[in-house]
Amino acid sequence: MLKVGLTGGIGAGKSEVSRLLVEHGAVLIDADRIAREAVAPGTPGLAAVVDAFGADVLTADGGLDRPRLGSIVFADPEKLAVLNAIVHPLVGARSRELEAAAAQDAVVVHDVPLLTENGLAPLYDLVIVVDATPATQLDRLVRLRGMTEDDARARMAAQATREQRREIADIVIDNDVPLDALRQRVTEVWDDLTHRAREPRTAAADDRPRRDGAE
């Protein structure tokens, strides 16, 4: 099994890259999706969020009002840390369950938005960073997701910088390119991943794969 950490800044296009990797045969473990499940109505996770932030973060039908909660936590690092302390352990436990269920020869891609911020790179055999300029990220968040510019900038500022993400990358995928070029790059990366998956690996710390595309 090859364990891959996939990350990138909000609006960088990480979800498109993960979708393309799945098309090639990757087993995807999506931290965002697991996080949503962890705070679904009736879960202990949602109860903990309400205890921490109040009933105002609930919708009329009892679900989590994500835009409301986002506007609170992404403007206040301390409140964001409180939310992360609730959600991250739940996501980690479920991710380990799903990984254990994958085939031994699988390429398992962990889609983790805050991989850099939480120092998770050592958990994976290698890390892929989907990279885009801040201007591209901002444009996508405002134009495609309907965020206000202030909200988009606050969410970007709450994450690691572009340079910090690239520092922990073994492979960088540039997503300031047309979709056809992105598809070609992901195919190249997939060929690399399957090659690495066939190589014998040891537990030695210096056995992490080489950096490819990181600057």
Short mmCIF file of the C-alpha atoms (twelve columns), coordinates in Angstrom:
data_MODEL
# 
_entry.id   MODEL 
# 
loop_
_atom_site.group_PDB 
_atom_site.id 
_atom_site.type_symbol 
_atom_site.label_atom_id 
_atom_site.label_alt_id 
_atom_site.label_comp_id 
_atom_site.label_asym_id 
_atom_site.label_seq_id 
_atom_site.Cartn_x 
_atom_site.Cartn_y 
_atom_site.Cartn_z 
_atom_site.pdbx_PDB_model_num 
ATOM 1   C CA . MET A 1   0.000   0.000  0.000   1 
ATOM 2   C CA . LEU A 2   1.224   3.454  -0.909  1 
ATOM 3   C CA . LYS A 3   -0.144  6.159  1.395   1 
ATOM 4   C CA . VAL A 4   -0.371  9.533  -0.303  1 
ATOM 5   C CA . GLY A 5   -1.284  12.824 1.331   1 
ATOM 6   C CA . LEU A 6   -3.015  15.223 -1.066  1 
ATOM 7   C CA . THR A 7   -3.407  18.861 -0.098  1 
ATOM 8   C CA . GLY A 8   -3.690  22.388 -1.471  1 
ATOM 9   C CA . GLY A 9   -5.052  25.771 -0.567  1 
ATOM 10  C CA . ILE A 10  -8.764  26.476 -0.743  1 
ATOM 11  C CA . GLY A 11  -9.701  27.137 -4.353  1 
ATOM 12  C CA . ALA A 12  -6.542  25.506 -5.727  1 
ATOM 13  C CA . GLY A 13  -8.512  22.698 -7.371  1 
ATOM 14  C CA . LYS A 14  -7.573  19.800 -5.126  1 
ATOM 15  C CA . SER A 15  -10.992 18.170 -5.539  1 
ATOM 16  C CA . GLU A 16  -10.537 17.983 -9.307  1 
ATOM 17  C CA . VAL A 17  -7.145  16.346 -8.884  1 
ATOM 18  C CA . SER A 18  -8.534  13.812 -6.414  1 
ATOM 19  C CA . ARG A 19  -11.362 13.019 -8.851  1 
ATOM 20  C CA . LEU A 20  -8.864  12.397 -11.646 1 
ATOM 21  C CA . LEU A 21  -6.748  10.168 -9.405  1 
ATOM 22  C CA . VAL A 22  -9.827  8.107  -8.552  1 
ATOM 23  C CA . GLU A 23  -10.487 7.704  -12.289 1 
ATOM 24  C CA . HIS A 24  -7.036  6.137  -12.546 1 
ATOM 25  C CA . GLY A 25  -7.758  3.729  -9.686  1 
ATOM 26  C CA . ALA A 26  -6.763  5.473  -6.463  1 
ATOM 27  C CA . VAL A 27  -8.616  4.716  -3.240  1 
ATOM 28  C CA . LEU A 28  -9.744  8.126  -1.966  1 
ATOM 29  C CA . ILE A 29  -10.179 8.997  1.698   1 
ATOM 30  C CA . ASP A 30  -11.731 12.468 1.729   1 
ATOM 31  C CA . ALA A 31  -11.195 14.297 5.011   1 
ATOM 32  C CA . ASP A 32  -13.755 16.976 4.131   1 
ATOM 33  C CA . ARG A 33  -16.476 14.415 3.508   1 
ATOM 34  C CA . ILE A 34  -15.615 12.565 6.713   1 
ATOM 35  C CA . ALA A 35  -15.680 15.869 8.594   1 
ATOM 36  C CA . ARG A 36  -19.196 16.543 7.299   1 
ATOM 37  C CA . GLU A 37  -20.298 13.098 8.400   1 
ATOM 38  C CA . ALA A 38  -18.734 13.650 11.836  1 
ATOM 39  C CA . VAL A 39  -21.022 16.620 12.510  1 
ATOM 40  C CA . ALA A 40  -24.182 15.304 10.872  1 
ATOM 41  C CA . PRO A 41  -27.468 15.705 12.792  1 
ATOM 42  C CA . GLY A 42  -27.635 13.416 15.803  1 
ATOM 43  C CA . THR A 43  -23.893 12.839 16.085  1 
ATOM 44  C CA . PRO A 44  -21.762 13.497 19.171  1 
ATOM 45  C CA . GLY A 45  -19.615 15.706 16.947  1 
ATOM 46  C CA . LEU A 46  -22.472 18.090 16.196  1 
ATOM 47  C CA . ALA A 47  -23.454 18.171 19.861  1 
ATOM 48  C CA . ALA A 48  -19.886 19.172 20.749  1 
ATOM 49  C CA . VAL A 49  -19.906 21.945 18.129  1 
ATOM 50  C CA . VAL A 50  -23.176 23.324 19.511  1 
ATOM 51  C CA . ASP A 51  -21.767 23.207 23.046  1 
ATOM 52  C CA . ALA A 52  -18.772 25.219 21.875  1 
ATOM 53  C CA . PHE A 53  -20.448 27.742 19.556  1 
ATOM 54  C CA . GLY A 54  -24.107 27.836 20.528  1 
ATOM 55  C CA . ALA A 55  -27.350 26.903 18.800  1 
ATOM 56  C CA . ASP A 56  -26.959 29.801 16.366  1 
ATOM 57  C CA . VAL A 57  -24.738 27.565 14.232  1 
ATOM 58  C CA . LEU A 58  -27.692 25.270 13.505  1 
ATOM 59  C CA . THR A 59  -30.110 25.545 10.603  1 
ATOM 60  C CA . ALA A 60  -33.867 25.466 11.126  1 
ATOM 61  C CA . ASP A 61  -33.934 21.708 10.537  1 
ATOM 62  C CA . GLY A 62  -31.180 21.015 13.087  1 
ATOM 63  C CA . GLY A 63  -28.252 20.619 10.711  1 
ATOM 64  C CA . LEU A 64  -24.988 22.522 10.872  1 
ATOM 65  C CA . ASP A 65  -25.104 25.977 9.289   1 
ATOM 66  C CA . ARG A 66  -21.696 25.781 7.631   1 
ATOM 67  C CA . PRO A 67  -21.570 29.308 6.214   1 
ATOM 68  C CA . ARG A 68  -22.503 30.703 9.637   1 
ATOM 69  C CA . LEU A 69  -19.910 28.605 11.449  1 
ATOM 70  C CA . GLY A 70  -17.307 29.407 8.804   1 
ATOM 71  C CA . SER A 71  -17.837 33.129 9.204   1 
ATOM 72  C CA . ILE A 72  -17.170 32.719 12.932  1 
ATOM 73  C CA . VAL A 73  -14.105 30.480 12.936  1 
ATOM 74  C CA . PHE A 74  -12.219 31.760 9.905   1 
ATOM 75  C CA . ALA A 75  -12.180 35.246 11.364  1 
ATOM 76  C CA . ASP A 76  -10.818 34.079 14.742  1 
ATOM 77  C CA . PRO A 77  -7.839  31.681 15.000  1 
ATOM 78  C CA . GLU A 78  -8.725  30.707 18.578  1 
ATOM 79  C CA . LYS A 79  -12.246 29.685 17.603  1 
ATOM 80  C CA . LEU A 80  -10.899 27.812 14.602  1 
ATOM 81  C CA . ALA A 81  -8.602  25.898 16.954  1 
ATOM 82  C CA . VAL A 82  -11.599 24.969 19.120  1 
ATOM 83  C CA . LEU A 83  -13.462 23.609 16.095  1 
ATOM 84  C CA . ASN A 84  -10.413 21.687 14.901  1 
ATOM 85  C CA . ALA A 85  -9.986  20.099 18.341  1 
ATOM 86  C CA . ILE A 86  -13.513 18.718 18.023  1 
ATOM 87  C CA . VAL A 87  -13.464 17.558 14.423  1 
ATOM 88  C CA . HIS A 88  -9.900  16.436 13.726  1 
ATOM 89  C CA . PRO A 89  -9.811  13.444 16.135  1 
ATOM 90  C CA . LEU A 90  -13.074 12.167 14.662  1 
ATOM 91  C CA . VAL A 91  -11.758 12.529 11.126  1 
ATOM 92  C CA . GLY A 92  -8.497  10.818 12.015  1 
ATOM 93  C CA . ALA A 93  -10.189 7.805  13.569  1 
ATOM 94  C CA . ARG A 94  -12.519 7.282  10.598  1 
ATOM 95  C CA . SER A 95  -9.680  7.771  8.093   1 
ATOM 96  C CA . ARG A 96  -7.672  5.027  9.769   1 
ATOM 97  C CA . GLU A 97  -10.660 2.686  9.569   1 
ATOM 98  C CA . LEU A 98  -11.066 3.300  5.832   1 
ATOM 99  C CA . GLU A 99  -7.349  2.903  5.173   1 
ATOM 100 C CA . ALA A 100 -7.298  -0.417 6.999   1 
ATOM 101 C CA . ALA A 101 -10.100 -1.643 4.728   1 
ATOM 102 C CA . ALA A 102 -8.167  -0.903 1.490   1 
ATOM 103 C CA . ALA A 103 -6.322  -3.601 -0.442  1 
ATOM 104 C CA . GLN A 104 -2.682  -4.116 0.433   1 
ATOM 105 C CA . ASP A 105 -1.548  -3.134 -3.076  1 
ATOM 106 C CA . ALA A 106 -3.718  -0.007 -3.251  1 
ATOM 107 C CA . VAL A 107 -2.617  3.568  -3.816  1 
ATOM 108 C CA . VAL A 108 -4.536  5.277  -1.002  1 
ATOM 109 C CA . VAL A 109 -4.935  9.025  -1.422  1 
ATOM 110 C CA . HIS A 110 -5.812  10.982 1.703   1 
ATOM 111 C CA . ASP A 111 -7.398  14.277 0.612   1 
ATOM 112 C CA . VAL A 112 -6.519  16.500 3.587   1 
ATOM 113 C CA . PRO A 113 -7.062  20.280 3.266   1 
ATOM 114 C CA . LEU A 114 -5.085  21.157 6.424   1 
ATOM 115 C CA . LEU A 115 -2.283  18.643 6.046   1 
ATOM 116 C CA . THR A 116 0.395   21.341 6.122   1 
ATOM 117 C CA . GLU A 117 -1.136  23.304 8.975   1 
ATOM 118 C CA . ASN A 118 -1.402  20.253 11.220  1 
ATOM 119 C CA . GLY A 119 2.058   18.838 10.488  1 
ATOM 120 C CA . LEU A 120 0.688   15.599 9.040   1 
ATOM 121 C CA . ALA A 121 3.219   15.030 6.244   1 
ATOM 122 C CA . PRO A 122 5.153   12.315 8.177   1 
ATOM 123 C CA . LEU A 123 2.001   10.144 8.187   1 
ATOM 124 C CA . TYR A 124 2.285   9.517  4.436   1 
ATOM 125 C CA . ASP A 125 4.772   7.899  2.081   1 
ATOM 126 C CA . LEU A 126 4.690   11.085 0.047   1 
ATOM 127 C CA . VAL A 127 2.779   14.348 -0.192  1 
ATOM 128 C CA . ILE A 128 1.205   15.873 -3.299  1 
ATOM 129 C CA . VAL A 129 0.443   19.589 -3.245  1 
ATOM 130 C CA . VAL A 130 -2.019  21.072 -5.728  1 
ATOM 131 C CA . ASP A 131 -0.721  24.571 -6.357  1 
ATOM 132 C CA . ALA A 132 -2.347  27.729 -7.690  1 
ATOM 133 C CA . THR A 133 -1.596  31.409 -7.311  1 
ATOM 134 C CA . PRO A 134 -3.510  33.339 -4.634  1 
ATOM 135 C CA . ALA A 135 -5.128  35.374 -7.411  1 
ATOM 136 C CA . THR A 136 -6.465  32.188 -9.000  1 
ATOM 137 C CA . GLN A 137 -7.708  30.906 -5.646  1 
ATOM 138 C CA . LEU A 138 -9.507  34.166 -4.918  1 
ATOM 139 C CA . ASP A 139 -11.124 34.265 -8.354  1 
ATOM 140 C CA . ARG A 140 -12.427 30.694 -8.033  1 
ATOM 141 C CA . LEU A 141 -13.810 31.248 -4.546  1 
ATOM 142 C CA . VAL A 142 -15.670 34.410 -5.532  1 
ATOM 143 C CA . ARG A 143 -16.730 33.471 -9.059  1 
ATOM 144 C CA . LEU A 144 -17.423 29.754 -8.672  1 
ATOM 145 C CA . ARG A 145 -18.352 29.359 -5.008  1 
ATOM 146 C CA . GLY A 146 -20.151 32.659 -4.554  1 
ATOM 147 C CA . MET A 147 -18.118 33.824 -1.568  1 
ATOM 148 C CA . THR A 148 -17.644 37.472 -0.806  1 
ATOM 149 C CA . GLU A 149 -14.100 38.676 -1.374  1 
ATOM 150 C CA . ASP A 150 -13.654 39.361 2.351   1 
ATOM 151 C CA . ASP A 151 -14.814 35.856 3.292   1 
ATOM 152 C CA . ALA A 152 -12.589 34.289 0.654   1 
ATOM 153 C CA . ARG A 153 -9.546  36.245 1.817   1 
ATOM 154 C CA . ALA A 154 -10.238 35.305 5.454   1 
ATOM 155 C CA . ARG A 155 -10.378 31.608 4.582   1 
ATOM 156 C CA . MET A 156 -7.190  31.809 2.579   1 
ATOM 157 C CA . ALA A 157 -5.435  33.681 5.385   1 
ATOM 158 C CA . ALA A 158 -6.451  30.983 7.899   1 
ATOM 159 C CA . GLN A 159 -4.500  28.387 5.926   1 
ATOM 160 C CA . ALA A 160 -0.801  27.819 5.353   1 
ATOM 161 C CA . THR A 161 0.923   29.974 2.778   1 
ATOM 162 C CA . ARG A 162 1.666   28.738 -0.695  1 
ATOM 163 C CA . GLU A 163 5.364   28.563 0.198   1 
ATOM 164 C CA . GLN A 164 4.695   26.504 3.327   1 
ATOM 165 C CA . ARG A 165 2.686   23.964 1.349   1 
ATOM 166 C CA . ARG A 166 5.341   23.642 -1.337  1 
ATOM 167 C CA . GLU A 167 8.000   23.135 1.337   1 
ATOM 168 C CA . ILE A 168 6.448   19.829 2.442   1 
ATOM 169 C CA . ALA A 169 5.643   18.627 -1.099  1 
ATOM 170 C CA . ASP A 170 7.205   15.598 -2.719  1 
ATOM 171 C CA . ILE A 171 5.179   16.259 -5.875  1 
ATOM 172 C CA . VAL A 172 3.646   19.575 -6.958  1 
ATOM 173 C CA . ILE A 173 0.746   19.701 -9.414  1 
ATOM 174 C CA . ASP A 174 0.329   23.123 -11.021 1 
ATOM 175 C CA . ASN A 175 -3.366  23.923 -11.391 1 
ATOM 176 C CA . ASP A 176 -3.043  27.313 -13.058 1 
ATOM 177 C CA . VAL A 177 -3.476  25.429 -16.328 1 
ATOM 178 C CA . PRO A 178 -6.310  24.321 -18.640 1 
ATOM 179 C CA . LEU A 179 -8.126  21.095 -17.739 1 
ATOM 180 C CA . ASP A 180 -6.472  19.096 -20.529 1 
ATOM 181 C CA . ALA A 181 -3.027  20.023 -19.218 1 
ATOM 182 C CA . LEU A 182 -4.102  19.121 -15.673 1 
ATOM 183 C CA . ARG A 183 -5.333  15.729 -16.872 1 
ATOM 184 C CA . GLN A 184 -1.989  15.057 -18.530 1 
ATOM 185 C CA . ARG A 185 -0.066  16.040 -15.407 1 
ATOM 186 C CA . VAL A 186 -2.244  13.839 -13.185 1 
ATOM 187 C CA . THR A 187 -1.697  10.902 -15.541 1 
ATOM 188 C CA . GLU A 188 2.062   11.436 -15.224 1 
ATOM 189 C CA . VAL A 189 1.759   11.561 -11.445 1 
ATOM 190 C CA . TRP A 190 -0.371  8.418  -11.388 1 
ATOM 191 C CA . ASP A 191 2.252   6.523  -13.396 1 
ATOM 192 C CA . ASP A 192 4.829   7.674  -10.842 1 
ATOM 193 C CA . LEU A 193 2.648   6.595  -7.914  1 
ATOM 194 C CA . THR A 194 2.015   3.118  -9.296  1 
ATOM 195 C CA . HIS A 195 5.744   2.736  -9.933  1 
ATOM 196 C CA . ARG A 196 6.527   3.744  -6.349  1 
ATOM 197 C CA . ALA A 197 3.838   1.397  -5.035  1 
ATOM 198 C CA . ARG A 198 5.660   -1.530 -6.652  1 
ATOM 199 C CA . GLU A 199 9.005   -0.565 -5.156  1 
ATOM 200 C CA . PRO A 200 10.046  -2.198 -1.868  1 
ATOM 201 C CA . ARG A 201 10.045  0.328  0.972   1 
ATOM 202 C CA . THR A 202 11.528  0.317  4.461   1 
ATOM 203 C CA . ALA A 203 10.462  2.160  7.588   1 
ATOM 204 C CA . ALA A 204 13.674  4.197  7.598   1 
ATOM 205 C CA . ALA A 205 13.146  7.916  7.926   1 
ATOM 206 C CA . ASP A 206 15.449  8.619  4.964   1 
ATOM 207 C CA . ASP A 207 13.399  6.350  2.697   1 
ATOM 208 C CA . ARG A 208 10.776  9.025  1.917   1 
ATOM 209 C CA . PRO A 209 10.480  9.376  -1.862  1 
ATOM 210 C CA . ARG A 210 12.412  12.105 -3.605  1 
ATOM 211 C CA . ARG A 211 10.874  15.534 -4.136  1 
ATOM 212 C CA . ASP A 212 9.492   16.006 -7.640  1 
ATOM 213 C CA . GLY A 213 8.473   19.484 -8.725  1 
ATOM 214 C CA . ALA A 214 8.923   21.053 -5.288  1 
ATOM 215 C CA . GLU A 215 11.013  24.167 -5.171  1 
# 
